[in-house]
């Protein structure tokens, strides 16, 4: 048992405000601090920390306690482990005595933490002592890192044999269950035994804000044909979408400067830190997420994003802008000189030059997006300029504060006068449309997620699929209904074309469509997923989607196996003539046309219902909208698809024709 004297010694040493601040962004309020409660979702702060009494209390959900209770809840550990963690953090020695039995879940988490800590020490010792680590040592020396850096950041090396960590852990008495749960070892396919997850790699431990090892990233050495980095899988202590690399080293400096610098690589973080730039983190090898941004917002108000200047880096930066704005952070972008990254720039020019460059060149997101559009020549094309404006407004739409949105719209209006005269009122109208679309998409996503969870619960037997449950509203479509009902053929055709012919066809179809054209929830989700993969430059193919989790394999089969034998009556009804892929773009045009006709017919019916109950000016406005919809519908019903949708560039056409040939050859086999 930990003695009462030791408990009180730890309690006296621990700063409850500092501990809570690792998880909650606190602001001073009178003699205490307030923030958003970590125990429940809320928009208005009701979580209070009173340092004088060394307690916390949420007046929203009622949770309260001392520093030990807070660590137990947030880390999922038992009382004794919470005391030990705080003792280690604040320099209070706790003897190794513990007779209390933690709960099964807490025991599992503590076992995982122990296994990860053991692995960190094991990898570090191998880097220092194992002759096989020579490649890793040379790599680190070339980057200017010495043993002090190895120790500070816990760098290590995983032997290539395949069982060294497993055997060492066995000898140390660590249960294999904890090693598997920590994704340090995996069951062998040979029927018995295990093998190490990381083999022959330079190891970067990933820490949580309190400095505990929660995962690893392993970098390949040499020119092996394998993934450059592999990361630990998701575990009970590691959620990669809520972790940023280096936050344990940077959090206090971020608080001090009220600013966080976001880079891409682990070595960028280490090098900048070693050169005195300590408020820096990396997104841990993943696309930036809202969960990661929430972590950063706990410590700072402003984020300076530095990404590589390649296409993937620029795409990631644009996504990051929207996520940061939605979280309420001030966003700045910094682009380094050509062929430079943060690591190389700081080594070559030093801290002062980096700080000076950041001060002079870091720009607002509006300036950055306009700069990128200008470099791409988009601001010189009348057809592209409106798209650029809409893209910037889509970023502004993520800002929750209405006054701040207004300031940015005015700033955008001022900047645009250099390129094209645009009325400020038009910008506000377009922003309202963008925000309406955003709200609509959010509601749609929420409904789909609820439906997906309901179907999953039904499949797992947690919910009845029929019988006594409340019947759905007549206008509501669940995911189960979406899966069983017949899907519109033209929607299936659009998905089929995109997954067969890949990125070129995705570009073409998406230039004339959006997800709102899809009536079927599952196919709409499929369409949106394809767009996300396109943005992230991931493979879009039949094989790629067949290998993903349900429902994608089922949907792939659904859109591919059905052959097109539509009747003339069907063609007359929906305005679509199904054809074989003699010309895939011709098929795409017909499918796009049919989807738009279907969409406008539904819109027409919706407006007719609204007009019937509307009065006065509202009725006149609805009738004008109905007239516009009727015009668009008539044009699509009476115009040949070739006249509605221009052909793609010839070079793109050739790429798709090549895919047609490859696909037909596979079919003939």
WORA-V101276 format. One line per field, one symbol per residue. phi: phi as a letter, one per 40 degrees, with the letter a starting at -180 (. if undefined). psi: psi as a letter, one per 40 degrees, with the letter a starting at -180 (. if undefined). A space follows every 10 residues. Layout:
BEGIN
phi->???
psi->???
END
This chain:
BEGIN
phi->.cccccdccc dccccccccc ccbbcbbcag cbbbacccca cabbdbcbbb cccfbbabcc bgcaibcccc cdcccgbccc ccccdccccb gbcbccbabc cccdcccccc ccdccccccd ccccccccbc dccddcccdc cccgcbcccd cccgcaabdc dhbccdcccc ccgccddccc ccfcbbcccc hagbbccbbg bcbbcbbcdc gccbabbbbc bgbccadcbb bdccbcbbbc cbbbcgcccc dcccdccfab bbbcbccccc cccccgbbcb bbcggbccbc ccccdcccba bbbbcbbccc cccccccccc dccccccgcc bbbbbcddgb bdccccccbg cccccccccc bcbccccccc ccccccgccc bdccddccdc cccccccccc cccccccccc ccdcccccba cbcccccccc cccccccccc cccccccccc cccccccccc gcbccahccc cccdccbccc cccccccdcc cccccdcccc bgcccddccc cbbacccccc ccccccdccc ccccccfccb accccccccd ccdccdcccc ccccbccccc cccbgbbcbc ccbccccccc ccdccccccc cccccccccc ccbcafcccc cccccccccc cccccccbbc dcccbccccc ccdccccccd ccccccccc
psi->ihiddddddd dddhhddddd eedhhiihhb eaiiihhedi hidhhehhhg ddefiihhed eeiiaadddd ddddefiidd ddddddddde fhhhighheh hiiddddddd dddddddddd dddddddddh ddeddddddd ddeehadddd ddefiahhie deeddddddd defhhddddd defdiihiee diaiihdhhf ihhhihiide ehheiihhhi hafigihdii iiihaeehhd efhhheddde ddddddefhh hhididdddd dddeeegefi iiefeiihid ddddddeddi dihhhhiiei dddddddddd ddddddeeih hihhhiiiei idddddddei dddddddddd dhiidddddd dddddeedee hddddddddd ddddddeehd hddddddddd dddddedddh hhiddddddd dddddddddd dddddddddd ddddddddde ediieibeih iiidehhidd ddddihihdd dddddddddd eaddddddde eeiideehdh dddddddddd dddddefihh idddddeiii eddddddddd dhihfiiddd dddefhhhii fdgddddddd dddddddddd dddddddddd ddeiibdddd dddddddddd dddddddehi ddddhiiiid dddddddddd dddddddd.
END
